[in-house]
Amino acid sequence: MTDLPEGASPRLADFARWIGTWLMRPAFRVRIAGRENVPLTGPVVLVANHSSLVEPQIIFGMLPRRSVFLVKRELFRGIAGRLLRGIGQVPVSRGEVDRAPLMTAVGVLRAGGLVGVFPEGTRGAGDVAAAEQGAAWLVRSSGALVLPVATRGTRRPEGARRRLRPVVDVLVGAPFTLVVGKGRSGLTEATEEIRVRLAGLVHELDEKRRA
């Protein structure tokens, strides 16, 4: 096991990351703060809010290291699905208990890799009102650090006109150690800590955008 799942191509992953650095530039003005907070080595569980399919691509491209994201299974179809697997992304089924993708992610983490999770569970307004327990379970199973990432700007406000290259902000918070207790109660408490910290970072980003 490497920092990518078995069967993935490191060269293809590195090329895709380079492409991801520039992919959204024609459509958005991307501003990134806190990139220096990304640990360059060691196991990391990245948690981020999102309100569209754009944020995962921006985050994937801005990271200074390879990353493996848990991606909804519906996107793994045809050529796109083969490409996603080739660059090391892992399909997950929302709302279903499936340990296989989580165990794949744990293997990546134990090998010193970075795994990205969007803990809201569903793609909504990106306000982190709720969170699923996958991120906490991964931390408990691997001892990884948690890296919070907040994003804003991809979602057009209701009633607003089409925007020309809107500003998208990415704020990378400081990594932190998360102690996850035993049993479901331990997962619940750790998940709430993740939710609170991520929500706080989103609020901080909102304040910066209003300033």
Summary of the structure (lengths in Angstrom):
residues: 211
radius of gyration: 16.3
end to end distance: 45.3
largest distance: 49.4
contacts: 668
relative contact order: 0.20
helix: 41%
strand: 18%
